[in-house]
Amino acid sequence: MLEKTITGLMKNSIENTPDHGRIDIFARSKDNGILFGVHDFGVGIETEDQKRIFEGFFSTQKTADYSTKTPFDFNAGGKGVDLLRMKLFADRLGFSIHMESKRCCFLHDNPGEICPGNISRCRFCTDPSDCRNSGYSIFTVFFPHEKKITKSL
């Protein structure tokens, strides 16, 4: 379950970050546990879609714009089952999963525009830093240390 969660978060970030983009992965101790995170500088998620991202069977884009069907390709598409599964694992096993995101300002400000999947082909970006500064998503998972329970006899 841990492997599926971590791999799923990384795969999700790769599939939503254009070629030549950037993804940061981190893990650190925090408040009696481990915080693992994936921060992508990709297309981001619209505010209204963020509320439903862990529901499953929910797509943030039109299927025609979002379905290469090749895992780890930009816009590979999916039905959100991986994020739903991670949320179910978290609820069942006592860890937490969170997300924050900002939609790419170029896509947000230009309805109908789609990301070409490669920074060098984006008409709004003259440099990779333009893309890195336009949108992002950060998914974090907090795994609390196991609490030891002692009983008096």
N, CA, C and O atoms as a GROMACS GRO file, in nm:
protein
  612
    1MET      N    1   0.082  -0.119   0.000
    1MET     CA    2   0.000   0.000   0.000
    1MET      C    3   0.086   0.126   0.000
    1MET      O    4   0.054   0.225  -0.065
    2LEU      N    5   0.197   0.120   0.074
    2LEU     CA    6   0.290   0.233   0.075
    2LEU      C    7   0.350   0.254  -0.064
    2LEU      O    8   0.358   0.367  -0.112
    3GLU      N    9   0.391   0.145  -0.127
    3GLU     CA   10   0.448   0.154  -0.262
    3GLU      C   11   0.345   0.208  -0.362
    3GLU      O   12   0.379   0.293  -0.445
    4LYS      N   13   0.222   0.161  -0.355
    4LYS     CA   14   0.118   0.209  -0.447
    4LYS      C   15   0.090   0.358  -0.426
    4LYS      O   16   0.067   0.431  -0.522
    5THR      N   17   0.092   0.403  -0.302
    5THR     CA   18   0.067   0.543  -0.272
    5THR      C   19   0.180   0.631  -0.326
    5THR      O   20   0.154   0.729  -0.396
    6ILE      N   21   0.303   0.598  -0.294
    6ILE     CA   22   0.417   0.680  -0.337
    6ILE      C   23   0.433   0.676  -0.488
    6ILE      O   24   0.453   0.780  -0.551
    7THR      N   25   0.425   0.558  -0.546
    7THR     CA   26   0.437   0.546  -0.692
    7THR      C   27   0.323   0.620  -0.762
    7THR      O   28   0.344   0.686  -0.863
    8GLY      N   29   0.203   0.608  -0.708
    8GLY     CA   30   0.087   0.675  -0.767
    8GLY      C   31   0.101   0.827  -0.766
    8GLY      O   32   0.066   0.893  -0.864
    9LEU      N   33   0.152   0.882  -0.657
    9LEU     CA   34   0.172   1.027  -0.650
    9LEU      C   35   0.277   1.073  -0.751
    9LEU      O   36   0.259   1.176  -0.817
   10MET      N   37   0.385   0.998  -0.764
   10MET     CA   38   0.489   1.035  -0.860
   10MET      C   39   0.438   1.024  -1.003
   10MET      O   40   0.463   1.112  -1.085
   11LYS      N   41   0.366   0.917  -1.033
   11LYS     CA   42   0.309   0.897  -1.167
   11LYS      C   43   0.212   1.009  -1.202
   11LYS      O   44   0.215   1.062  -1.313
   12ASN      N   45   0.126   1.045  -1.108
   12ASN     CA   46   0.030   1.152  -1.128
   12ASN      C   47   0.101   1.284  -1.162
   12ASN      O   48   0.060   1.357  -1.253
   13SER      N   49   0.208   1.314  -1.089
   13SER     CA   50   0.283   1.437  -1.114
   13SER      C   51   0.350   1.436  -1.251
   13SER      O   52   0.349   1.536  -1.322
   14ILE      N   53   0.410   1.324  -1.286
   14ILE     CA   54   0.476   1.313  -1.417
   14ILE      C   55   0.376   1.334  -1.529
   14ILE      O   56   0.405   1.403  -1.627
   15GLU      N   57   0.258   1.276  -1.516
   15GLU     CA   58   0.157   1.284  -1.621
   15GLU      C   59   0.091   1.421  -1.633
   15GLU      O   60   0.019   1.448  -1.728
   16ASN      N   61   0.117   1.508  -1.534
   16ASN     CA   62   0.058   1.642  -1.537
   16ASN      C   63   0.163   1.752  -1.545
   16ASN      O   64   0.131   1.870  -1.524
   17THR      N   65   0.286   1.715  -1.575
   17THR     CA   66   0.394   1.811  -1.592
   17THR      C   67   0.448   1.800  -1.734
   17THR      O   68   0.485   1.691  -1.778
   18PRO      N   69   0.452   1.912  -1.807
   18PRO     CA   70   0.501   1.906  -1.945
   18PRO      C   71   0.648   1.866  -1.952
   18PRO      O   72   0.724   1.886  -1.857
   19ASP      N   73   0.687   1.811  -2.066
   19ASP     CA   74   0.827   1.775  -2.088
   19ASP      C   75   0.916   1.897  -2.064
   19ASP      O   76   0.882   2.010  -2.099
   20HIS      N   77   1.031   1.872  -2.003
   20HIS     CA   78   1.129   1.974  -1.963
   20HIS      C   79   1.082   2.051  -1.840
   20HIS      O   80   1.138   2.155  -1.806
   21GLY      N   81   0.978   2.000  -1.774
   21GLY     CA   82   0.929   2.061  -1.651
   21GLY      C   83   1.007   2.011  -1.531
   21GLY      O   84   1.114   1.951  -1.545
   22ARG      N   85   0.953   2.037  -1.414
   22ARG     CA   86   1.025   2.004  -1.292
   22ARG      C   87   0.930   1.942  -1.190
   22ARG      O   88   0.815   1.982  -1.178
   23ILE      N   89   0.981   1.843  -1.118
   23ILE     CA   90   0.909   1.779  -1.009
   23ILE      C   91   1.007   1.764  -0.892
   23ILE      O   92   1.117   1.713  -0.911
   24ASP      N   93   0.968   1.807  -0.775
   24ASP     CA   94   1.049   1.790  -0.654
   24ASP      C   95   0.982   1.686  -0.566
   24ASP      O   96   0.861   1.690  -0.546
   25ILE      N   97   1.061   1.593  -0.514
   25ILE     CA   98   1.012   1.488  -0.425
   25ILE      C   99   1.087   1.505  -0.293
   25ILE      O  100   1.208   1.523  -0.292
   26PHE      N  101   1.013   1.499  -0.182
   26PHE     CA  102   1.078   1.518  -0.053
   26PHE      C  103   1.020   1.424   0.052
   26PHE      O  104   0.907   1.378   0.040
   27ALA      N  105   1.099   1.399   0.153
   27ALA     CA  106   1.056   1.323   0.271
   27ALA      C  107   1.132   1.380   0.389
   27ALA      O  108   1.253   1.404   0.381
   28ARG      N  109   1.060   1.399   0.500
   28ARG     CA  110   1.126   1.454   0.618
   28ARG      C  111   1.046   1.417   0.743
   28ARG      O  112   0.927   1.386   0.737
   29SER      N  113   1.115   1.422   0.856
   29SER     CA  114   1.049   1.400   0.984
   29SER      C  115   0.963   1.520   1.016
   29SER      O  116   1.001   1.635   0.990
   30LYS      N  117   0.846   1.493   1.073
   30LYS     CA  118   0.758   1.602   1.113
   30LYS      C  119   0.661   1.551   1.219
   30LYS      O  120   0.596   1.448   1.200
   31ASP      N  121   0.652   1.620   1.330
   31ASP     CA  122   0.551   1.592   1.432
   31ASP      C  123   0.529   1.443   1.458
   31ASP      O  124   0.418   1.393   1.439
   32ASN      N  125   0.631   1.374   1.500
   32ASN     CA  126   0.619   1.231   1.532
   32ASN      C  127   0.575   1.146   1.414
   32ASN      O  128   0.494   1.054   1.428
   33GLY      N  129   0.627   1.176   1.298
   33GLY     CA  130   0.596   1.098   1.180
   33GLY      C  131   0.684   1.137   1.064
   33GLY      O  132   0.783   1.208   1.080
   34ILE      N  133   0.648   1.090   0.948
   34ILE     CA  134   0.721   1.118   0.824
   34ILE      C  135   0.626   1.187   0.727
   34ILE      O  136   0.514   1.141   0.704
   35LEU      N  137   0.672   1.297   0.670
   35LEU     CA  138   0.596   1.367   0.567
   35LEU      C  139   0.664   1.340   0.433
   35LEU      O  140   0.782   1.369   0.416
   36PHE      N  141   0.588   1.285   0.340
   36PHE     CA  142   0.636   1.258   0.205
   36PHE      C  143   0.557   1.348   0.111
   36PHE      O  144   0.436   1.363   0.125
   37GLY      N  145   0.626   1.408   0.015
   37GLY     CA  146   0.554   1.496  -0.076
   37GLY      C  147   0.608   1.494  -0.217
   37GLY      O  148   0.725   1.464  -0.241
   38VAL      N  149   0.520   1.528  -0.310
   38VAL     CA  150   0.556   1.542  -0.451
   38VAL      C  151   0.502   1.677  -0.496
   38VAL      O  152   0.382   1.704  -0.490
   39HIS      N  153   0.593   1.763  -0.540
   39HIS     CA  154   0.559   1.898  -0.584
   39HIS      C  155   0.592   1.907  -0.733
   39HIS      O  156   0.708   1.907  -0.773
   40ASP      N  157   0.487   1.916  -0.814
   40ASP     CA  158   0.511   1.930  -0.957
   40ASP      C  159   0.481   2.072  -1.000
   40ASP      O  160   0.395   2.139  -0.943
   41PHE      N  161   0.553   2.117  -1.100
   41PHE     CA  162   0.534   2.249  -1.157
   41PHE      C  163   0.464   2.231  -1.291
   41PHE      O  164   0.512   2.275  -1.396
   42GLY      N  165   0.349   2.166  -1.284
   42GLY     CA  166   0.273   2.132  -1.404
   42GLY      C  167   0.153   2.220  -1.424
   42GLY      O  168   0.152   2.336  -1.384
   43VAL      N  169   0.050   2.162  -1.485
   43VAL     CA  170  -0.068   2.240  -1.524
   43VAL      C  171  -0.158   2.276  -1.407
   43VAL      O  172  -0.239   2.368  -1.420
   44GLY      N  173  -0.146   2.210  -1.295
   44GLY     CA  174  -0.229   2.241  -1.180
   44GLY      C  175  -0.375   2.203  -1.200
   44GLY      O  176  -0.414   2.152  -1.305
   45ILE      N  177  -0.454   2.228  -1.098
   45ILE     CA  178  -0.594   2.186  -1.096
   45ILE      C  179  -0.681   2.307  -1.065
   45ILE      O  180  -0.651   2.383  -0.973
   46GLU      N  181  -0.787   2.324  -1.142
   46GLU     CA  182  -0.881   2.434  -1.119
   46GLU      C  183  -0.938   2.423  -0.976
   46GLU      O  184  -0.956   2.313  -0.924
   47THR      N  185  -0.964   2.537  -0.916
   47THR     CA  186  -1.012   2.542  -0.777
   47THR      C  187  -1.137   2.457  -0.757
   47THR      O  188  -1.145   2.381  -0.660
   48GLU      N  189  -1.234   2.467  -0.847
   48GLU     CA  190  -1.359   2.391  -0.829
   48GLU      C  191  -1.337   2.240  -0.842
   48GLU      O  192  -1.413   2.162  -0.785
   49ASP      N  193  -1.234   2.198  -0.916
   49ASP     CA  194  -1.205   2.055  -0.930
   49ASP      C  195  -1.128   2.000  -0.810
   49ASP      O  196  -1.132   1.879  -0.784
   50GLN      N  197  -1.060   2.086  -0.738
   50GLN     CA  198  -0.980   2.040  -0.624
   50GLN      C  199  -1.066   1.974  -0.517
   50GLN      O  200  -1.019   1.883  -0.448
   51LYS      N  201  -1.189   2.017  -0.503
   51LYS     CA  202  -1.279   1.962  -0.400
   51LYS      C  203  -1.312   1.816  -0.427
   51LYS      O  204  -1.346   1.742  -0.334
   52ARG      N  205  -1.303   1.773  -0.552
   52ARG     CA  206  -1.346   1.638  -0.589
   52ARG      C  207  -1.230   1.545  -0.627
   52ARG      O  208  -1.254   1.431  -0.666
   53ILE      N  209  -1.108   1.592  -0.615
   53ILE     CA  210  -0.993   1.520  -0.670
   53ILE      C  211  -0.975   1.380  -0.610
   53ILE      O  212  -0.924   1.291  -0.678
   54PHE      N  213  -1.015   1.358  -0.485
   54PHE     CA  214  -0.999   1.227  -0.423
   54PHE      C  215  -1.124   1.139  -0.433
   54PHE      O  216  -1.127   1.031  -0.375
   55GLU      N  217  -1.225   1.184  -0.505
   55GLU     CA  218  -1.350   1.108  -0.515
   55GLU      C  219  -1.340   0.986  -0.606
   55GLU      O  220  -1.412   0.889  -0.587
   56GLY      N  221  -1.252   0.990  -0.703
   56GLY     CA  222  -1.241   0.880  -0.799
   56GLY      C  223  -1.341   0.897  -0.912
   56GLY      O  224  -1.446   0.958  -0.896
   57PHE      N  225  -1.306   0.842  -1.026
   57PHE     CA  226  -1.390   0.849  -1.146
   57PHE      C  227  -1.423   0.994  -1.180
   57PHE      O  228  -1.533   1.026  -1.225
   58PHE      N  229  -1.326   1.082  -1.157
   58PHE     CA  230  -1.343   1.224  -1.182
   58PHE      C  231  -1.224   1.273  -1.263
   58PHE      O  232  -1.109   1.260  -1.220
   59SER      N  233  -1.250   1.329  -1.378
   59SER     CA  234  -1.145   1.381  -1.464
   59SER      C  235  -1.145   1.533  -1.458
   59SER      O  236  -1.251   1.595  -1.458
   60THR      N  237  -1.027   1.593  -1.453
   60THR     CA  238  -1.018   1.738  -1.447
   60THR      C  239  -1.016   1.802  -1.585
   60THR      O  240  -1.017   1.924  -1.597
   61GLN      N  241  -1.014   1.720  -1.690
   61GLN     CA  242  -1.013   1.771  -1.827
   61GLN      C  243  -1.110   1.691  -1.913
   61GLN      O  244  -1.159   1.586  -1.873
   62LYS      N  245  -1.138   1.744  -2.031
   62LYS     CA  246  -1.218   1.670  -2.127
   62LYS      C  247  -1.138   1.549  -2.173
   62LYS      O  248  -1.017   1.559  -2.194
   63THR      N  249  -1.204   1.436  -2.188
   63THR     CA  250  -1.137   1.312  -2.226
   63THR      C  251  -1.058   1.326  -2.355
   63THR      O  252  -0.949   1.270  -2.366
   64ALA      N  253  -1.110   1.400  -2.451
   64ALA     CA  254  -1.041   1.416  -2.580
   64ALA      C  255  -0.908   1.489  -2.564
   64ALA      O  256  -0.816   1.469  -2.644
   65ASP      N  257  -0.896   1.574  -2.461
   65ASP     CA  258  -0.773   1.649  -2.438
   65ASP      C  259  -0.678   1.577  -2.343
   65ASP      O  260  -0.570   1.628  -2.312
   66TYR      N  261  -0.719   1.460  -2.296
   66TYR     CA  262  -0.652   1.403  -2.179
   66TYR      C  263  -0.650   1.251  -2.182
   66TYR      O  264  -0.697   1.187  -2.087
   67SER      N  265  -0.599   1.193  -2.287
   67SER     CA  266  -0.605   1.048  -2.285
   67SER      C  267  -0.508   0.981  -2.382
   67SER      O  268  -0.552   0.912  -2.474
   68THR      N  269  -0.377   1.001  -2.363
   68THR     CA  270  -0.282   0.928  -2.446
   68THR      C  271  -0.285   0.779  -2.412
   68THR      O  272  -0.250   0.695  -2.495
   69LYS      N  273  -0.327   0.747  -2.290
   69LYS     CA  274  -0.337   0.609  -2.239
   69LYS      C  275  -0.201   0.542  -2.221
   69LYS      O  276  -0.196   0.423  -2.190
   70THR      N  277  -0.091   0.616  -2.239
   70THR     CA  278   0.043   0.559  -2.218
   70THR      C  279   0.092   0.607  -2.082
   70THR      O  280   0.119   0.726  -2.065
   71PRO      N  281   0.106   0.516  -1.984
   71PRO     CA  282   0.149   0.557  -1.850
   71PRO      C  283   0.277   0.640  -1.855
   71PRO      O  284   0.368   0.612  -1.932
   72PHE      N  285   0.281   0.742  -1.772
   72PHE     CA  286   0.392   0.835  -1.754
   72PHE      C  287   0.407   0.935  -1.869
   72PHE      O  288   0.498   1.017  -1.865
   73ASP      N  289   0.321   0.931  -1.971
   73ASP     CA  290   0.318   1.035  -2.074
   73ASP      C  291   0.241   1.154  -2.020
   73ASP      O  292   0.152   1.140  -1.936
   74PHE      N  293   0.276   1.273  -2.068
   74PHE     CA  294   0.198   1.390  -2.033
   74PHE      C  295   0.054   1.368  -2.082
   74PHE      O  296   0.033   1.324  -2.195
   75ASN      N  297  -0.041   1.398  -1.998
   75ASN     CA  298  -0.183   1.380  -2.028
   75ASN      C  299  -0.220   1.234  -2.058
   75ASN      O  300  -0.302   1.208  -2.147
   76ALA      N  301  -0.161   1.141  -1.986
   76ALA     CA  302  -0.193   1.000  -2.006
   76ALA      C  303  -0.339   0.971  -1.977
   76ALA      O  304  -0.398   0.878  -2.033
   77GLY      N  305  -0.397   1.052  -1.891
   77GLY     CA  306  -0.539   1.033  -1.862
   77GLY      C  307  -0.563   0.927  -1.757
   77GLY      O  308  -0.471   0.857  -1.714
   78GLY      N  309  -0.684   0.918  -1.718
   78GLY     CA  310  -0.722   0.822  -1.616
   78GLY      C  311  -0.856   0.862  -1.559
   78GLY      O  312  -0.916   0.962  -1.597
   79LYS      N  313  -0.900   0.781  -1.468
   79LYS     CA  314  -1.031   0.803  -1.407
   79LYS      C  315  -1.021   0.845  -1.261
   79LYS      O  316  -1.122   0.854  -1.192
   80GLY      N  317  -0.900   0.871  -1.215
   80GLY     CA  318  -0.883   0.913  -1.077
   80GLY      C  319  -0.887   0.800  -0.978
   80GLY      O  320  -0.900   0.824  -0.858
   81VAL      N  321  -0.877   0.678  -1.024
   81VAL     CA  322  -0.885   0.562  -0.934
   81VAL      C  323  -0.765   0.558  -0.840
   81VAL      O  324  -0.779   0.520  -0.724
   82ASP      N  325  -0.646   0.596  -0.889
   82ASP     CA  326  -0.527   0.593  -0.803
   82ASP      C  327  -0.543   0.687  -0.683
   82ASP      O  328  -0.510   0.649  -0.570
   83LEU      N  329  -0.593   0.807  -0.706
   83LEU     CA  330  -0.611   0.901  -0.595
   83LEU      C  331  -0.720   0.854  -0.499
   83LEU      O  332  -0.707   0.872  -0.378
   84LEU      N  333  -0.825   0.796  -0.551
   84LEU     CA  334  -0.929   0.738  -0.465
   84LEU      C  335  -0.871   0.626  -0.380
   84LEU      O  336  -0.896   0.619  -0.260
   85ARG      N  337  -0.793   0.539  -0.442
   85ARG     CA  338  -0.732   0.427  -0.368
   85ARG      C  339  -0.641   0.479  -0.257
   85ARG      O  340  -0.642   0.426  -0.146
   86MET      N  341  -0.562   0.583  -0.287
   86MET     CA  342  -0.474   0.641  -0.185
   86MET      C  343  -0.554   0.696  -0.068
   86MET      O  344  -0.515   0.680   0.048
   87LYS      N  345  -0.664   0.762  -0.097
   87LYS     CA  346  -0.750   0.818   0.008
   87LYS      C  347  -0.810   0.706   0.093
   87LYS      O  348  -0.819   0.718   0.216
   88LEU      N  349  -0.852   0.599   0.029
   88LEU     CA  350  -0.906   0.484   0.104
   88LEU      C  351  -0.799   0.420   0.191
   88LEU      O  352  -0.826   0.384   0.306
   89PHE      N  353  -0.676   0.405   0.138
   89PHE     CA  354  -0.564   0.353   0.218
   89PHE      C  355  -0.543   0.444   0.340
   89PHE      O  356  -0.528   0.395   0.452
   90ALA      N  357  -0.541   0.574   0.317
   90ALA     CA  358  -0.517   0.669   0.425
   90ALA      C  359  -0.624   0.657   0.534
   90ALA      O  360  -0.592   0.651   0.652
   91ASP      N  361  -0.749   0.652   0.493
   91ASP     CA  362  -0.858   0.641   0.589
   91ASP      C  363  -0.851   0.512   0.668
   91ASP      O  364  -0.877   0.510   0.789
   92ARG      N  365  -0.816   0.405   0.601
   92ARG     CA  366  -0.813   0.273   0.665
   92ARG      C  367  -0.691   0.253   0.754
   92ARG      O  368  -0.699   0.189   0.859
   93LEU      N  369  -0.577   0.307   0.711
   93LEU     CA  370  -0.451   0.278   0.780
   93LEU      C  371  -0.402   0.390   0.871
   93LEU      O  372  -0.298   0.375   0.935
   94GLY      N  373  -0.473   0.501   0.877
   94GLY     CA  374  -0.438   0.605   0.973
   94GLY      C  375  -0.332   0.704   0.929
   94GLY      O  376  -0.271   0.770   1.013
   95PHE      N  377  -0.309   0.717   0.799
   95PHE     CA  378  -0.222   0.826   0.754
   95PHE      C  379  -0.309   0.928   0.683
   95PHE      O  380  -0.426   0.901   0.655
   96SER      N  381  -0.253   1.043   0.653
   96SER     CA  382  -0.333   1.147   0.588
   96SER      C  383  -0.272   1.186   0.454
   96SER      O  384  -0.151   1.177   0.434
   97ILE      N  385  -0.358   1.230   0.363
   97ILE     CA  386  -0.314   1.275   0.232
   97ILE      C  387  -0.381   1.409   0.203
   97ILE      O  388  -0.500   1.427   0.227
   98HIS      N  389  -0.302   1.501   0.152
   98HIS     CA  390  -0.352   1.635   0.124
   98HIS      C  391  -0.299   1.684  -0.011
   98HIS      O  392  -0.201   1.632  -0.064
   99MET      N  393  -0.368   1.783  -0.063
   99MET     CA  394  -0.330   1.839  -0.191
   99MET      C  395  -0.353   1.989  -0.190
   99MET      O  396  -0.451   2.038  -0.133
  100GLU      N  397  -0.263   2.061  -0.253
  100GLU     CA  398  -0.286   2.202  -0.284
  100GLU      C  399  -0.240   2.223  -0.427
  100GLU      O  400  -0.146   2.158  -0.473
  101SER      N  401  -0.307   2.313  -0.496
  101SER     CA  402  -0.276   2.330  -0.638
  101SER      C  403  -0.317   2.467  -0.686
  101SER      O  404  -0.408   2.530  -0.631
  102LYS      N  405  -0.249   2.512  -0.788
  102LYS     CA  406  -0.285   2.636  -0.857
  102LYS      C  407  -0.279   2.606  -1.006
  102LYS      O  408  -0.176   2.562  -1.057
  103ARG      N  409  -0.388   2.628  -1.075
  103ARG     CA  410  -0.396   2.603  -1.219
  103ARG      C  411  -0.298   2.695  -1.292
  103ARG      O  412  -0.281   2.811  -1.254
  104CYS      N  413  -0.235   2.644  -1.394
  104CYS     CA  414  -0.146   2.723  -1.478
  104CYS      C  415  -0.219   2.852  -1.518
  104CYS      O  416  -0.329   2.847  -1.573
  105CYS      N  417  -0.158   2.966  -1.490
  105CYS     CA  418  -0.226   3.094  -1.516
  105CYS      C  419  -0.253   3.114  -1.664
  105CYS      O  420  -0.351   3.179  -1.700
  106PHE      N  421  -0.169   3.058  -1.751
  106PHE     CA  422  -0.190   3.073  -1.895
  106PHE      C  423  -0.314   2.995  -1.940
  106PHE      O  424  -0.390   3.041  -2.025
  107LEU      N  425  -0.332   2.877  -1.883
  107LEU     CA  426  -0.451   2.797  -1.916
  107LEU      C  427  -0.575   2.856  -1.851
  107LEU      O  428  -0.682   2.862  -1.911
  108HIS      N  429  -0.559   2.901  -1.729
  108HIS     CA  430  -0.672   2.959  -1.656
  108HIS      C  431  -0.724   3.086  -1.725
  108HIS      O  432  -0.844   3.108  -1.737
  109ASP      N  433  -0.631   3.170  -1.769
  109ASP     CA  434  -0.668   3.298  -1.828
  109ASP      C  435  -0.708   3.289  -1.976
  109ASP      O  436  -0.756   3.387  -2.033
  110ASN      N  437  -0.689   3.173  -2.037
  110ASN     CA  438  -0.720   3.154  -2.179
  110ASN      C  439  -0.808   3.030  -2.196
  110ASN      O  440  -0.759   2.925  -2.236
  111PRO      N  441  -0.938   3.041  -2.165
  111PRO     CA  442  -1.029   2.926  -2.175
  111PRO      C  443  -1.020   2.861  -2.313
  111PRO      O  444  -1.016   2.929  -2.415
  112GLY      N  445  -1.018   2.730  -2.314
  112GLY     CA  446  -1.009   2.655  -2.440
  112GLY      C  447  -0.866   2.623  -2.478
  112GLY      O  448  -0.843   2.538  -2.565
  113GLU      N  449  -0.770   2.688  -2.415
  113GLU     CA  450  -0.628   2.661  -2.443
  113GLU      C  451  -0.590   2.531  -2.373
  113GLU      O  452  -0.635   2.505  -2.262
  114ILE      N  453  -0.507   2.451  -2.438
  114ILE     CA  454  -0.456   2.329  -2.373
  114ILE      C  455  -0.304   2.332  -2.375
  114ILE      O  456  -0.243   2.391  -2.465
  115CYS      N  457  -0.245   2.270  -2.277
  115CYS     CA  458  -0.100   2.262  -2.268
  115CYS      C  459  -0.050   2.167  -2.377
  115CYS      O  460  -0.103   2.058  -2.392
  116PRO      N  461   0.052   2.208  -2.453
  116PRO     CA  462   0.103   2.122  -2.560
  116PRO      C  463   0.185   2.003  -2.508
  116PRO      O  464   0.221   1.915  -2.585
  117GLY      N  465   0.214   2.001  -2.378
  117GLY     CA  466   0.287   1.888  -2.321
  117GLY      C  467   0.438   1.899  -2.328
  117GLY      O  468   0.509   1.808  -2.287
  118ASN      N  469   0.486   2.009  -2.380
  118ASN     CA  470   0.630   2.032  -2.390
  118ASN      C  471   0.650   2.183  -2.376
  118ASN      O  472   0.592   2.260  -2.452
  119ILE      N  473   0.733   2.224  -2.282
  119ILE     CA  474   0.752   2.366  -2.257
  119ILE      C  475   0.800   2.439  -2.382
  119ILE      O  476   0.761   2.553  -2.407
  120SER      N  477   0.885   2.374  -2.461
  120SER     CA  478   0.938   2.439  -2.581
  120SER      C  479   0.831   2.466  -2.686
  120SER      O  480   0.852   2.546  -2.778
  121ARG      N  481   0.716   2.400  -2.675
  121ARG     CA  482   0.606   2.422  -2.771
  121ARG      C  483   0.495   2.511  -2.714
  121ARG      O  484   0.394   2.534  -2.782
  122CYS      N  485   0.512   2.560  -2.593
  122CYS     CA  486   0.411   2.645  -2.531
  122CYS      C  487   0.425   2.788  -2.584
  122CYS      O  488   0.534   2.846  -2.579
  123ARG      N  489   0.318   2.841  -2.633
  123ARG     CA  490   0.324   2.976  -2.690
  123ARG      C  491   0.336   3.084  -2.582
  123ARG      O  492   0.367   3.198  -2.614
  124PHE      N  493   0.314   3.049  -2.457
  124PHE     CA  494   0.322   3.145  -2.348
  124PHE      C  495   0.458   3.144  -2.278
  124PHE      O  496   0.493   3.241  -2.210
  125CYS      N  497   0.535   3.037  -2.294
  125CYS     CA  498   0.661   3.022  -2.221
  125CYS      C  499   0.781   3.041  -2.314
  125CYS      O  500   0.794   2.973  -2.415
  126THR      N  501   0.866   3.134  -2.278
  126THR     CA  502   0.990   3.154  -2.354
  126THR      C  503   1.106   3.082  -2.287
  126THR      O  504   1.215   3.072  -2.344
  127ASP      N  505   1.082   3.033  -2.167
  127ASP     CA  506   1.187   2.971  -2.086
  127ASP      C  507   1.120   2.873  -1.990
  127ASP      O  508   1.006   2.895  -1.952
  128PRO      N  509   1.187   2.765  -1.950
  128PRO     CA  510   1.126   2.672  -1.854
  128PRO      C  511   1.080   2.738  -1.724
  128PRO      O  512   0.985   2.691  -1.660
  129SER      N  513   1.146   2.846  -1.684
  129SER     CA  514   1.105   2.913  -1.560
  129SER      C  515   0.966   2.976  -1.574
  129SER      O  516   0.894   2.990  -1.475
  130ASP      N  517   0.927   3.015  -1.696
  130ASP     CA  518   0.791   3.067  -1.717
  130ASP      C  519   0.688   2.961  -1.680
  130ASP      O  520   0.586   2.992  -1.619
  131CYS      N  521   0.715   2.838  -1.716
  131CYS     CA  522   0.624   2.728  -1.684
  131CYS      C  523   0.628   2.699  -1.533
  131CYS      O  524   0.523   2.682  -1.470
  132ARG      N  525   0.747   2.694  -1.476
  132ARG     CA  526   0.759   2.666  -1.332
  132ARG      C  527   0.687   2.770  -1.246
  132ARG      O  528   0.642   2.738  -1.136
  133ASN      N  529   0.675   2.891  -1.296
  133ASN     CA  530   0.610   2.998  -1.220
  133ASN      C  531   0.462   3.014  -1.253
  133ASN      O  532   0.398   3.106  -1.201
  134SER      N  533   0.408   2.928  -1.338
  134SER     CA  534   0.270   2.947  -1.383
  134SER      C  535   0.167   2.860  -1.310
  134SER      O  536   0.052   2.901  -1.298
  135GLY      N  537   0.205   2.744  -1.261
  135GLY     CA  538   0.112   2.654  -1.194
  135GLY      C  539   0.186   2.546  -1.119
  135GLY      O  540   0.306   2.527  -1.138
  136TYR      N  541   0.114   2.474  -1.033
  136TYR     CA  542   0.176   2.367  -0.956
  136TYR      C  543   0.070   2.282  -0.887
  136TYR      O  544  -0.047   2.319  -0.878
  137SER      N  545   0.114   2.167  -0.839
  137SER     CA  546   0.037   2.083  -0.748
  137SER      C  547   0.133   2.024  -0.647
  137SER      O  548   0.244   1.983  -0.682
  138ILE      N  549   0.091   2.019  -0.522
  138ILE     CA  550   0.169   1.956  -0.417
  138ILE      C  551   0.079   1.855  -0.347
  138ILE      O  552  -0.024   1.890  -0.290
  139PHE      N  553   0.119   1.730  -0.352
  139PHE     CA  554   0.049   1.623  -0.280
  139PHE      C  555   0.140   1.580  -0.166
  139PHE      O  556   0.258   1.549  -0.188
  140THR      N  557   0.087   1.578  -0.045
  140THR     CA  558   0.165   1.533   0.070
  140THR      C  559   0.092   1.420   0.141
  140THR      O  560  -0.031   1.414   0.146
  141VAL      N  561   0.172   1.331   0.196
  141VAL     CA  562   0.121   1.219   0.274
  141VAL      C  563   0.194   1.220   0.407
  141VAL      O  564   0.318   1.225   0.410
  142PHE      N  565   0.120   1.217   0.516
  142PHE     CA  566   0.181   1.214   0.648
  142PHE      C  567   0.158   1.077   0.710
  142PHE      O  568   0.044   1.032   0.728
  143PHE      N  569   0.269   1.011   0.742
  143PHE     CA  570   0.265   0.879   0.805
  143PHE      C  571   0.306   0.896   0.951
  143PHE      O  572   0.424   0.917   0.979
  144PRO      N  573   0.212   0.888   1.045
  144PRO     CA  574   0.249   0.902   1.186
  144PRO      C  575   0.327   0.778   1.233
  144PRO      O  576   0.304   0.666   1.187
  145HIS      N  577   0.419   0.803   1.326
  145HIS     CA  578   0.489   0.690   1.386
  145HIS      C  579   0.388   0.605   1.462
  145HIS      O  580   0.292   0.657   1.518
  146GLU      N  581   0.412   0.476   1.463
  146GLU     CA  582   0.322   0.385   1.534
  146GLU      C  583   0.326   0.416   1.682
  146GLU      O  584   0.434   0.433   1.740
  147LYS      N  585   0.211   0.424   1.742
  147LYS     CA  586   0.203   0.447   1.886
  147LYS      C  587   0.208   0.313   1.956
  147LYS      O  588   0.137   0.220   1.920
  148LYS      N  589   0.292   0.306   2.056
  148LYS     CA  590   0.299   0.183   2.134
  148LYS      C  591   0.198   0.190   2.246
  148LYS      O  592   0.190   0.290   2.319
  149ILE      N  593   0.123   0.087   2.260
  149ILE     CA  594   0.020   0.084   2.364
  149ILE      C  595   0.066  -0.013   2.472
  149ILE      O  596   0.098  -0.129   2.443
  150THR      N  597   0.069   0.033   2.591
  150THR     CA  598   0.109  -0.053   2.703
  150THR      C  599  -0.012  -0.072   2.795
  150THR      O  600  -0.088   0.022   2.819
  151LYS      N  601  -0.026  -0.190   2.843
  151LYS     CA  602  -0.137  -0.220   2.935
  151LYS      C  603  -0.080  -0.259   3.071
  151LYS      O  604   0.020  -0.329   3.083
  152SER      N  605  -0.148  -0.212   3.171
  152SER     CA  606  -0.109  -0.252   3.307
  152SER      C  607  -0.178  -0.384   3.336
  152SER      O  608  -0.295  -0.403   3.303
  153LEU      N  609  -0.105  -0.473   3.396
  153LEU     CA  610  -0.163  -0.603   3.434
  153LEU      C  611  -0.208  -0.605   3.575
  153LEU      O  612  -0.259  -0.706   3.622
   0.00000   0.00000   0.00000
